[in-house]
């Protein structure tokens, strides 16, 4: 199963208000991206523990086939959230 099998994407109406977003007329392409945020310790060890954390914001093009989608060369690093701590949930919106 793939994200394109989800009824939410299959039934999502495109920009014209009538046609399904998943149907792509000749000469056009509708791209769908997934947004991910991941946190990591910049020192690569547990010595710093929870005191240091940096975030990375990634975009993945969901139009690629599943076996190609998450390859490093197909992932776009959209931003870095600086440390030394993870922001609160309401603060993340400022980075997005």
C-alpha positions in Angstrom: 0.0 0.0 0.0 1.1 3.5 -0.8 0.0 7.0 0.2 -1.6 7.4 -3.2 -4.0 4.6 -2.2 -5.4 6.8 0.5 -9.0 8.1 -0.1 -7.9 11.5 1.2 -5.5 12.0 -1.8 -7.8 10.2 -4.3 -10.7 12.4 -3.5 -8.9 15.7 -3.0 -10.2 18.3 -5.4 -7.6 20.2 -7.6 -7.2 23.9 -8.1 -10.0 24.2 -10.6 -12.5 23.1 -7.9 -13.9 20.2 -10.1 -11.2 17.8 -11.1 -9.5 15.4 -8.7 -6.0 16.5 -7.8 -4.6 13.0 -8.5 -5.7 13.2 -12.2 -3.0 15.0 -14.2 -4.0 16.6 -17.5 -1.5 16.3 -20.4 1.4 18.6 -19.9 0.9 19.2 -16.2 2.2 17.5 -13.0 0.8 17.8 -9.5 3.5 17.3 -6.9 2.8 16.1 -3.4 5.4 16.5 -0.7 5.8 15.1 2.8 7.2 17.3 5.5 9.3 15.7 8.3 11.2 17.0 11.3 13.9 15.0 13.0 16.0 15.8 16.0 19.5 14.6 16.6 22.4 15.1 19.0 25.0 17.2 17.1 27.8 15.6 19.1 26.9 12.1 18.1 27.2 10.7 21.6 25.1 10.3 24.7 27.4 12.3 26.8 25.5 15.6 26.0 22.3 13.7 26.6 19.1 15.8 26.3 21.0 19.0 26.8 21.8 19.4 23.1 19.5 18.8 20.2 19.3 20.1 16.6 16.4 19.7 14.3 16.3 19.1 10.5 13.3 19.9 8.3 13.0 17.5 5.3 10.8 17.4 2.3 10.1 14.2 0.4 8.5 14.1 -3.0 5.7 11.5 -2.7 5.3 11.3 -6.5 8.4 9.2 -6.6 7.9 5.4 -6.4 8.2 4.1 -2.9 11.5 2.4 -3.5 13.1 5.7 -4.6 11.3 8.2 -2.4 13.5 8.1 0.7 16.9 7.7 -0.9 19.3 10.4 0.3 19.6 12.0 -3.2 15.8 12.5 -3.3 15.4 14.1 0.1 15.5 17.9 0.3 16.9 19.5 3.5 14.6 22.5 3.8 15.9 23.9 7.0 17.8 23.5 10.3 16.4 24.3 13.7 19.3 25.4 15.9 19.9 24.0 19.4 20.8 23.7 22.1 17.3 22.5 22.9 14.2 21.4 21.0 11.7 24.2 20.7 8.2 23.9 22.2 5.4 22.7 19.9 4.0 26.2 19.4 7.5 27.5 18.5 8.0 25.1 15.7 5.5 27.0 13.6 8.0 29.9 13.4 10.5 27.6 11.6 7.9 26.2 9.2 
